[in-house]
Amino acid sequence: MDPQALALRPTVGLTTGHSKAIFGTTISFLILATAFVALRAWAGRLRRKPYRIDDYLVFGALFLYYGQAACTLVQLFLGGAGHHVEELHPKNIELSLQMLIPLAILYSIEMASIKCSICLMLVRIFFIRSFRMAAYMVMTVTILWSIYAAIGTWALCTPIAFNWNPMIPGGHCANRQASFYAIGVLDVATDCLIFLLPIPMIWNLQTAMRNKIGLYLIFSIGVVSIIISGLRAKSTLSISFSDFTYTGALGFIWSQIEPGIGLIIASCLLLRPVLDKIMPHGLKMTAKRSPKHTTDRTAASEHTFPLRDVDTGNTTTTAFAAAGSEPSLEDGVTGPGWKYTMMDDDRAVTPANESIKVETRWDIERHERKSAGV
C-alpha cells in the first residue's frame, strides 16, 4: 500500500470500549506469547540439543503473530476498528476492510504452524507407527484448513477490490459471514482432533491411574484453545458488513487471543528444563528407603530415582521406574514403567509391556556391636 495514501487517512483514537479492548488484548497477548516462546527457546538451550522442526514452527508463528498484531494496530488507529461506520471517514472504512486480507493470511499460517508443531511434538513422544499416521493425517487436515482460511474470507468477491469498495459496478460477493463461520467451526474441529490424539496412548500405558490422570491434566490445557476457537467462531455470527468496524470488534479480539494462547500452550508443554533450573529442589524426586532391614537377606527398598541411560548396543534406551512418583513432561513424557528409545535425537514411548523394568536391591548384613568389656 502507498505510504502517502496511508498517511492521508485520518487517525482514530481509543475513544470506545471496543477499541480499548482490542488494543489491550493485542498488547497483552503479544507480551505473553513472546515471554513463553522465549522460555521455550531457553529450555532448548538448557537441553543442549539443537532446535527441532517443531521449535522452528513456533518461532516462525511468533514472527507472524507480530505481523498480525501490527495489522491489527493499523486497523485500530487508521481503520477505525471498534467504532461505528457513521463515526468514520470513508477512507478509514476502506482501509479496515483491506486489512482483512493480510490478517486472514497471517492468522491461518501461524495457526497451522502452531498446530503442526504440537503434532510433531506428540509424534516425538509417542513413536508408534499408527499414532504417527494419525498425527500426519491431522496435520494434513490442518494445512488444508489453513489454505481455506487464508483465502476464504476475501476470494468470495469479484473483483477482489469489491471487498473494500462496494461501489464497483457489477461487483458481488458470496456469503462472507457464512465463510467466516465455516472457518471457525473447522478451526474448532482441528483443535479437537489434536486434543484427542494422545488420549488413547495415555490410556493404554500400563501405569498407575493417578499417573494417567496427571498426564491427562497436562494435555488438558488444550481444552483452553478449543474454548477460545469456539468463542471466535461464535463471534463471527454477529458480524455485519454494513457496520463491520464495530460488529467485527469481538472477532478482532478473539483472533488475537487464539494464536497467543496457542503459542503459550505449545511452549509451556516443554518448559520442564526451565522449571528444573529455577526450582532445582522443588521438582527433584527423592529416594525413600525403607528403614527396615534384615539379617543376611536381600532387602528391596521402595524409592524413586531419575532417568538413567542404559546401553543396549545400537540404541540408547532410557528407563524410568519409580514407586509413588508423579509423571512429568519435559522433552517427552516421563513416568513409571515407560520406555524411551533415543533415535535421531528423538524420544519415543512404547507401551509398558515392552518396557525395561528396573529393580534395585541392597545386600544388608547386620553386624552386632560387642559391648565394652565383653
C-alpha positions in Angstrom: 0.0 0.0 0.0 1.2 3.5 -0.8 2.7 5.1 2.4 1.5 8.5 1.3 -2.1 7.3 0.8 -1.8 5.6 4.3 -0.6 8.8 5.9 -3.6 10.8 4.4 -6.1 8.7 6.2 -7.4 10.4 9.4 -6.3 8.7 12.6 -8.8 7.3 15.1 -8.3 7.4 18.8 -9.1 4.8 21.5 -12.4 6.5 22.3 -14.7 3.5 22.6 -14.8 0.5 24.9 -14.3 -1.9 21.9 -11.3 0.0 20.6 -9.6 -0.1 24.0 -10.4 -3.8 24.4 -8.8 -4.6 21.0 -5.7 -2.5 21.9 -5.3 -4.0 25.4 -5.8 -7.6 24.2 -3.3 -7.2 21.3 -0.5 -5.8 23.5 -1.1 -8.2 26.4 -1.0 -11.4 24.4 1.9 -10.1 22.4 3.9 -9.8 25.6 2.7 -13.1 27.0 3.4 -15.0 23.8 6.8 -13.5 23.4 7.7 -14.4 27.0 6.6 -18.1 26.7 8.3 -18.6 23.4 11.5 -17.1 24.9 11.2 -19.6 27.8 10.8 -22.4 25.3 14.0 -21.2 23.5 15.8 -21.1 26.8 14.6 -24.7 27.6 16.0 -25.8 24.3 19.4 -24.3 25.2 19.3 -26.0 28.6 18.8 -29.4 26.9 22.0 -28.6 25.0 20.4 -30.1 21.8 19.7 -28.4 18.5 16.3 -26.9 17.9 13.9 -29.2 16.0 11.3 -28.6 13.4 8.5 -28.0 15.9 10.6 -25.4 17.7 11.2 -23.5 14.4 7.5 -23.7 13.6 6.7 -22.0 16.9 9.4 -19.3 16.4 8.0 -18.7 12.9 4.5 -18.5 14.2 5.6 -15.8 16.8 7.1 -13.8 13.9 3.9 -14.0 12.0 2.0 -13.1 15.2 4.0 -9.8 15.3 2.8 -9.1 11.8 -0.8 -9.8 12.7 -0.5 -7.5 15.8 0.9 -4.8 13.5 -2.0 -5.2 11.1 -4.5 -5.1 14.0 -3.0 -1.8 15.3 -3.2 -0.3 11.8 -6.8 -1.4 11.6 -7.4 0.1 15.0 -5.8 3.5 14.6 -6.2 4.1 10.9 -9.1 1.8 10.1 -11.4 2.7 13.0 -11.8 -0.8 14.4 -14.2 -0.6 17.4 -16.1 2.4 16.0 -19.4 2.6 14.2 -19.1 3.3 10.5 -21.0 6.6 10.8 -18.3 7.9 13.0 -15.5 7.2 10.5 -14.2 8.7 7.3 -14.8 6.6 4.2 -11.1 6.0 3.9 -10.9 4.6 7.4 -13.6 2.0 6.5 -11.9 1.2 3.2 -8.6 0.5 5.0 -10.2 -1.6 7.7 -11.7 -3.8 5.0 -8.5 -4.0 3.1 -6.6 -5.2 6.2 -8.8 -8.3 6.4 -6.7 -9.9 3.6 -3.2 -9.8 5.3 -4.9 -10.6 8.7 -6.5 -13.7 7.2 -3.3 -14.9 5.6 -1.1 -14.3 8.7 -3.7 -15.8 11.1 -4.1 -19.0 9.0 -0.4 -19.6 8.5 0.5 -19.0 12.2 -2.3 -21.2 13.5 -1.3 -24.0 11.1 2.3 -23.7 12.3 1.3 -23.9 16.0 -0.9 -26.9 15.4 1.6 -28.8 13.3 4.3 -28.0 15.9 2.2 -29.7 18.6 1.5 -32.7 16.4 5.2 -33.1 15.7 6.0 -32.9 19.4 3.4 -35.7 20.0 5.0 -37.8 17.3 8.3 -37.5 19.0 6.8 -38.6 22.3 4.6 -41.4 21.1 6.8 -43.0 18.5 4.4 -45.7 17.2 3.5 -46.2 13.6 -0.3 -46.0 14.0 0.0 -42.8 16.1 2.4 -41.2 13.6 0.0 -41.9 10.7 -2.9 -40.4 12.7 -0.8 -37.3 13.6 0.3 -36.8 10.0 -3.4 -37.1 8.9 -4.3 -34.4 11.4 -1.5 -32.2 10.1 -2.7 -32.6 6.6 -6.3 -31.6 7.6 -4.8 -28.6 9.4 -2.8 -27.5 6.4 -5.9 -27.8 4.1 -7.9 -25.8 6.7 -5.3 -23.1 6.7 -5.4 -22.7 2.9 -9.1 -22.3 3.0 -8.9 -19.8 5.9 -6.3 -17.8 4.1 -8.4 -17.2 1.0 -11.9 -18.0 2.1 -12.6 -14.6 3.6 -11.7 -12.4 0.6 -11.7 -14.6 -2.6 -15.5 -14.7 -2.5 -15.8 -11.3 -4.0 -15.5 -10.5 -7.7 -13.5 -8.4 -8.4 -11.2 -8.6 -5.3 -11.4 -4.9 -4.8 -15.2 -5.3 -4.2 -14.2 -6.4 -0.7 -13.4 -2.8 0.3 -15.2 -0.9 -2.5 -18.8 -2.0 -2.8 -19.4 0.8 -5.3 -17.7 -1.0 -8.1 -20.3 -1.6 -10.9 -21.1 -5.3 -11.4 -19.2 -6.5 -8.4 -20.6 -9.0 -6.0 -19.7 -11.2 -3.0 -20.8 -14.6 -1.8 -21.9 -15.1 1.8 -18.8 -13.9 3.6 -20.3 -14.3 7.0 -21.0 -18.0 6.3 -17.4 -18.4 5.2 -16.1 -16.8 8.4 -18.3 -19.2 10.5 -17.2 -22.3 8.5 -13.6 -21.4 9.0 -14.2 -21.0 12.7 -16.0 -24.4 13.0 -13.3 -26.2 11.1 -10.8 -24.5 13.4 -12.5 -26.0 16.4 -12.6 -29.4 14.7 -8.8 -29.4 14.1 -8.2 -28.4 17.8 -10.4 -31.3 19.0 -8.5 -33.7 16.8 -5.2 -32.6 18.2 -6.5 -32.8 21.7 -7.8 -36.3 21.2 -4.6 -37.7 19.6 -2.7 -38.6 22.8 -5.7 -39.8 24.9 -5.7 -43.5 23.6 -1.9 -43.7 24.0 -2.0 -42.5 27.6 -4.9 -44.8 28.4 -3.1 -47.9 27.1 0.0 -47.2 29.3 0.3 -49.8 32.0 0.9 -47.5 34.9 -1.0 -46.3 37.9 -4.2 -44.5 37.2 -3.1 -41.4 39.1 -0.1 -41.1 36.7 -2.5 -41.3 33.8 -4.7 -38.6 35.4 -1.6 -36.5 35.8 -0.8 -36.8 32.1 -4.4 -36.1 31.1 -4.2 -32.9 33.2 -1.0 -31.9 31.4 -2.6 -32.3 28.0 -5.9 -30.9 29.1 -4.6 -27.3 28.6 -5.5 -27.9 25.0 -9.1 -27.5 26.1 -8.4 -23.8 26.6 -7.6 -23.5 22.9 -10.8 -25.3 21.9 -12.9 -22.9 24.0 -11.1 -19.9 22.6 -11.5 -21.0 19.0 -15.2 -21.8 19.7 -15.8 -18.3 21.0 -14.0 -16.9 18.0 -16.3 -18.9 15.7 -19.4 -17.7 17.6 -18.3 -14.1 17.3 -18.4 -14.3 13.5 -22.2 -14.7 13.7 -22.6 -11.1 14.9 -20.6 -9.6 12.1 -22.5 -7.2 9.8 -20.6 -5.8 6.8 -22.8 -2.8 6.9 -21.1 -1.8 10.2 -18.1 -4.1 10.0 -15.7 -1.9 12.1 -17.9 -2.2 15.1 -19.6 -5.6 14.8 -16.3 -7.2 14.0 -14.6 -6.0 17.2 -15.1 -9.3 19.0 -13.7 -11.1 16.1 -10.6 -9.0 16.2 -10.2 -9.7 19.9 -10.6 -13.4 19.7 -8.3 -13.5 16.6 -5.6 -12.1 18.7 -6.2 -14.3 21.7 -6.4 -17.6 19.9 -2.8 -17.6 18.4 -1.5 -16.1 21.6 -2.9 -18.9 23.6 -1.7 -21.4 21.1 1.9 -20.1 21.3 1.7 -20.3 25.1 0.3 -23.8 25.2 2.9 -25.1 22.6 5.7 -23.6 24.7 4.6 -24.4 28.2 4.5 -28.2 27.4 8.3 -28.1 27.0 9.3 -25.9 29.9 10.4 -28.7 32.3 14.2 -27.8 31.9 13.4 -24.2 32.8 11.4 -25.2 35.9 14.3 -27.5 37.0 16.7 -24.6 36.6 14.6 -22.1 38.5 13.4 -24.6 41.2 16.2 -27.2 41.3 15.0 -28.7 44.6 11.3 -28.2 44.2 11.0 -30.6 41.3 13.6 -33.2 42.3 12.5 -36.7 43.0 13.6 -38.0 46.4 14.6 -41.5 47.3 12.7 -43.1 50.2 14.4 -46.1 51.6 12.7 -48.4 53.9 14.0 -48.2 57.5 13.5 -51.9 57.9 16.4 -54.3 57.4 17.0 -57.9 57.7 19.9 -60.1 58.7 21.9 -61.8 55.8 19.0 -61.2 53.4 18.4 -59.1 50.3 16.1 -56.2 51.1 14.3 -54.3 48.5 13.5 -50.6 49.0 10.6 -48.5 47.9 12.1 -45.5 46.3 12.1 -43.2 43.3 15.1 -42.4 41.0 15.6 -40.3 37.9 16.2 -41.2 34.3 19.2 -43.3 33.7 20.8 -44.3 30.3 21.0 -48.0 29.6 23.3 -49.0 26.8 21.6 -51.6 24.6 24.1 -51.7 21.7 22.7 -49.9 18.7 20.4 -47.5 20.5 20.3 -45.8 23.9 17.3 -46.7 26.0 16.3 -44.7 28.9 14.2 -46.3 31.6 12.3 -44.7 34.4 11.0 -46.7 37.2 9.5 -45.2 40.3 7.3 -46.0 43.2 4.9 -43.3 44.1 6.3 -40.8 41.6 4.4 -38.3 39.5 4.5 -38.1 35.7 6.1 -35.1 34.0 6.5 -33.7 30.6 9.9 -32.3 29.5 11.2 -33.1 26.1 9.0 -36.1 26.1 6.7 -37.8 28.6 8.3 -39.4 31.7 6.5 -41.8 34.0 6.7 -45.1 35.7 7.3 -48.1 33.5 7.6 -46.2 30.3 10.4 -46.8 27.8 12.2 -44.1 25.8 14.3 -45.0 22.7 16.6 -42.3 21.5 16.6 -42.4 17.7 18.0 -39.4 15.8 17.7 -37.3 18.9 14.0 -38.1 19.3 12.3 -39.8 22.1 9.7 -42.4 21.7 7.3 -44.1 24.1 6.2 -47.6 23.7 3.6 -49.4 25.9 4.7 -50.6 29.2 4.5 -54.3 28.3 7.7 -53.7 26.2 9.4 -51.5 28.8 12.5 -52.1 30.8 11.7 -52.8 34.4 14.3 -51.7 37.0 14.6 -53.1 40.5 17.2 -52.1 42.9 18.2 -54.2 45.9 20.8 -53.9 48.6 22.5 -56.7 50.4 22.4 -55.8 54.1 24.5 -57.6 56.6 23.9 -57.0 60.2 27.0 -56.7 62.4 26.4 -57.0 66.1 28.4 -54.5 68.2 30.0 -56.2 71.2 29.5 -54.5 74.5 32.6 -53.0 76.2 34.4 -55.3 78.5 32.9 -58.4 76.9 
